[in-house]
Amino acid sequence: MALAVLTPVSQARFAPGHVVMTIGVDALVQQGRLNPAPYLRRHLSGDWGDLDDSDRRQNDAALRSGEDRLFSSYQVAPDLKLWIITEWDRSVTTLLLPSEY
């Protein structure tokens, strides 16, 4: 999976580590179909997007313990969903399309 670097966002509830995006996300950004910044800000602030209550609770527990990954899902458009995953050790935050998982 090739990755392009994305500038980190301030005002976060946790350290995102290196922020990267997949080729698919980068292509949508280059085409002007996606601005990932507001979704990254939401993820870093603890707004997990379109998750069920169980997944939200799991993220909240992972945020407190620092022992599990953090996952967000955002419905950007009817035909476009963006996932953001921060690794358990907070070393990397990846923006990706579900098809790239």
N, C-alpha and C positions, 0 to 999 in steps of 0.2 A: 504494500500500500504506500504510494508516494504521498508525501505531505508537504504542504506549504505553510510557512509561519504566519501567524496572525498576532498582531500586537495585543498584549494583555490589557485587561480592563481594570481600572482601580475601583475602590469601594466594594471589595469582595468580602464575603463572610469566611472565605477560606482561600488559601494560596492555590492558584490553578496550575502552578508549574509552567512548563512550556505549553503554549497554546498553539495548536496546529489544526489544519483542516485537510480533508481528503481531496483528491483530484475532483470528485464529483461536486463537492461544495465549492471548491475554487472555480470550477467552470461556471456554476450558477452565479457566483459573484462577478466573474468577468463578463457574463452576459447581461448583468444588471437585473437578474431575477431574484437575487437574495442579498440582503444586508444582514450579515450574521451578528453584528454588534449588539442590537437590542436583546437578542436571544442569549448571547453570552453573558450580558449583564444580568439578565433574569436568572440564569443558571448560577452564577457566582453569588447572587444575593439570596439563594435558597428558594427561588420560585421554580419548581420542578416542571412546570408546564402541564401537559395533558397526561398525567399519570393517575392511576387509581389510588385510593387511600392507603392500601397496603404498600405500594411502591413509595409513596410519599413518606410514610412512617419509616420504611427501611432507609431511605435517603437521610431523613432527620437523625436517625440513630447513627448512621455512618458519619454524618457531619459531627456529631458529638464525640464519637469514639475514635474517629480517624482510622478505622480499621477495615473499611470497605469502600468500594468505588461509589461515585455519585453519578446518577443518570437522570437526564432530562429529555423530554420529548415535546416538540412544539409543532403544531399544525400551522405552517406558514401560509399555505394556500390550499384550496381543495385538493390539489394534486401534488402537494409538496410538504413533506414532513422532515424536520431537522432533529437529529439526535445529538446530544452533547454528553460526553462521558469523561469524568475526571477519575484517573486511576486511584486505587486505594491509598497509595503513598503520596498522592498529590503531586507527582512528578510531571504529569502530562495531562492536558485537557484536550480532547479531540472533538472536532465538529465533523459530523458525518451524516450521510444519507442512510436510511435503514437498509437499502440494497447493498451498501458497502460494508455491512457488519460481518 
